Amino acid sequence: MKSYRKELWFDVKKRREFIHITPQVEACLKESGIQEGLCLVNAMHITASVFINDNESGLHADFERWLEELAPEKPYSRYAHNGFEDNGDAHLKRTVMGREVVVAVTDGKLDFGPWEAIFYGEFDGKRRKRLLIKIIGE
């Protein structure tokens, strides 16, 4: 069995942002040479998420609105976590959206269903962030 590991870094410009990362993950899979196995993609920050869904801007706007209704950023005093930091909402948003995804690798390709794509969701950005790709298989 082979193992491949790579970190991807992003300069996140806004506090909250969804970044389509399927092309980067596919490039890592090709680089790995693995034809059959599993691909793990996980956020390396407690205020970020990796998830699979449709690459459709209306849906992403819906996520943004829904998450903000669930855990509004302000008032900062709403969250016991907020003291030195003001990101209590970001921790809750990450919990809802999940930490990682695992995708089957079949014939050297990510084995997706229709319309599936991988996204990095950042909820406390405006700085450099990273994620981990780990691929295992043959």
C-alpha positions in Angstrom: 0.0 0.0 0.0 1.2 3.5 -0.8 0.6 6.7 1.1 0.7 10.3 0.0 0.5 13.5 2.0 0.3 17.1 1.0 -0.7 20.4 2.6 -2.4 23.1 0.5 -2.3 26.7 1.7 -4.8 29.4 0.9 -4.7 33.2 1.4 -8.3 33.7 2.6 -9.3 37.3 1.8 -12.6 37.5 3.6 -13.8 36.4 7.1 -16.1 33.7 5.5 -15.3 32.1 2.2 -16.0 28.9 0.3 -13.2 27.8 -2.0 -13.7 25.1 -4.7 -10.7 22.7 -4.2 -11.7 19.7 -6.4 -9.1 20.6 -9.1 -6.3 20.8 -6.5 -7.4 17.5 -4.9 -7.5 15.8 -8.3 -4.0 17.1 -9.1 -2.7 15.6 -5.8 -4.4 12.3 -6.7 -2.6 12.3 -10.1 0.7 13.2 -8.4 0.2 10.3 -5.9 -0.1 7.6 -8.6 -2.7 5.8 -6.5 -5.3 4.1 -8.6 -7.5 2.4 -5.9 -7.9 3.6 -2.3 -9.2 6.5 -0.2 -8.6 10.2 -0.3 -9.0 12.2 3.0 -9.2 16.0 2.8 -9.4 17.8 6.1 -9.2 21.3 7.4 -6.2 22.1 9.6 -7.9 24.9 11.5 -10.6 24.7 14.1 -12.7 27.4 12.4 -12.7 25.8 8.9 -14.5 23.0 7.2 -14.1 20.7 4.2 -17.4 19.5 2.7 -18.8 18.0 -0.5 -21.8 19.6 -2.3 -22.8 21.2 -5.5 -20.6 24.0 -7.1 -23.5 26.4 -7.4 -23.3 30.0 -6.3 -26.9 30.2 -5.1 -26.4 27.2 -2.9 -23.2 28.8 -1.4 -25.2 32.0 -0.7 -27.8 29.9 1.0 -25.1 28.2 3.2 -23.8 31.7 4.1 -27.2 33.0 5.1 -28.3 29.7 6.9 -25.0 29.5 8.9 -25.3 33.2 9.9 -28.8 32.6 11.1 -27.6 29.6 13.2 -24.6 31.3 14.6 -24.5 35.1 13.9 -21.0 36.7 14.0 -22.3 39.6 16.1 -22.8 40.6 18.8 -19.5 39.2 19.9 -20.7 39.3 23.5 -23.2 36.5 22.6 -20.4 33.8 22.9 -18.7 32.8 26.1 -15.7 31.8 23.9 -15.1 35.4 22.8 -12.6 37.2 25.0 -9.2 37.5 23.4 -10.7 36.3 20.1 -14.0 37.2 18.4 -14.6 33.9 16.5 -17.0 31.9 18.7 -19.5 31.8 15.7 -16.8 30.4 13.4 -16.2 27.4 15.8 -20.0 26.6 15.7 -20.2 27.0 11.9 -17.3 24.6 11.5 -19.1 22.0 13.7 -22.2 22.2 11.5 -20.3 21.9 8.2 -17.8 19.2 9.3 -14.1 18.8 9.5 -13.2 16.5 6.6 -14.3 14.4 3.7 -13.2 11.0 2.5 -13.7 10.1 -1.2 -13.2 6.7 -2.7 -10.5 6.5 -5.4 -11.4 4.2 -8.3 -9.3 3.8 -11.5 -7.2 6.8 -10.5 -10.2 9.2 -10.1 -12.2 10.6 -7.3 -15.4 8.5 -7.2 -18.0 11.2 -7.0 -21.8 11.1 -7.4 -23.4 13.6 -9.9 -22.6 17.3 -9.2 -20.4 16.5 -6.2 -17.4 18.8 -5.6 -15.1 19.4 -2.7 -15.0 22.8 -0.9 -12.9 24.4 1.8 -15.1 26.6 4.0 -13.5 29.2 6.1 -15.4 31.0 8.9 -12.6 33.1 10.5 -10.3 34.1 7.6 -8.5 37.1 6.5 -5.2 35.2 6.8 -3.2 32.2 5.5 -4.9 28.9 6.1 -4.2 25.2 5.2 -5.7 21.8 4.7 -4.3 18.3 4.5 -4.7 15.8 1.8 -3.9 12.2 2.6 -4.3 9.5 0.0 -3.8 5.8 0.7 -4.1 2.8 -1.6 -2.5 0.9 -4.4 
